[in-house]
Amino acid sequence: MNRFRLASESVSNGKFDRRWYAVALVTVAIAISYFDRQTLPVAIAAIQHNIPISNQQFSYLQTAFLVSYAALYVIGGRLLDRLGTRRGFLLIMLWWSIACALHGLASGFAMLLCARFLLGMGEGGGFPAAVRVVAEWVSPEQRSTAVGFINAGTAVGSVLAPPLIGFILIHSGWRAVFFASGAVGIVWVVWWALAYRDNTSTLSANTFDARVIARQLGMRELLGMRQVQVMVFAKFMSDSAWYFLLFWLPKYLYDARHFDVKQVSYYAWIPYAASGAGSFLGGYFSSYLLRCGYSLDKARKIALGLSAVFMPVVMLAPLVPVQLAILLFSIAFFCQQSWSGLVMTLPADIFPLSAVGTVSGYIGFGGAIGGAIFGIVAGYLLGHGFGYGTLFVLVGTFHLIGFLAIILLGGRIQPLRSNDLLKIERPL
């Protein structure tokens, strides 16, 4: 039994297991973040009655979110490594809740664009904070399960978004959607401030060499590592597909399948529910392989490969009846979020706590930039005579490309040892 396991067991001897309470807190925050980012896509048809928005402008709104999201993924990750998880996450969540509410004050496209940019700035630190919580509280054998559980929060928020937003749209109008979403985030901030404490008792047990805690890796040195570059590239490819599916699915149902607000409320939640199952089961499956004696490298790569290989089913979605298309979207969402949870587990698998937030930030940056670029491409293609079928063919290949990069260029997935760190470390 290693030192980390002894330490982690020591924090679970009270009336409840503090490890999983911390995970649950973060899961709720991630659910709120995905609800917040779905407010605009689901409410877009109602917003267009007051503010004219073309397909190209819609892509600009998503790009504004993703560009700031990408930048703050890196900065937010570093901020968390400096301020600590508790203070850092509190500031991040407060920012994005206020930014979400600001959408409700928009009187034109420019203000929507600014509000979307500010929302991305806040939400960029969410997943680096989540990974830090896992690194602080959860043993290596359970980390992919914990990250999968947290990643399932993306599905909870996305599943709740269509029916709840539809209900508010029908009864109170689109501005109330953003005010209500921002208020929920403020409530979480209060809960976090009262309930969460950094788990400093296990920090020394969470590393493989005492030197790792005393030193911090420079941002340039981390980015120069091939493993980091490969993870960033893999996330760049996969999130190009994910953000297109996430932001454009409701609009696809409006435009190509001629759904109204009620129909989107009834059906659009189904793929997001599947994504939640994928988030949890992908992480659980990888943890199961570890318990069965597989190496960390094989346990992660087998689960990643199975997640990637089924993504091309989304290519068929425009060719089949809408009921079957929803099923195909559900399979793709399941596999994507299984993949995403596993990729976001890798920084905690490989790096010491002092670098986890920064590496997670780089990976998230890559994903958000991929989503931003492909969002612009999608808006351009749709505005110049191409259909959704072309876009679904493209996104069906992206995870396979990312997985091939991990297999061929990423090396073994295993914790860095002190000798590895000495090659790249420098005092800040």
Beta strands, then each sheet from edge to edge (+ up, - down):
end
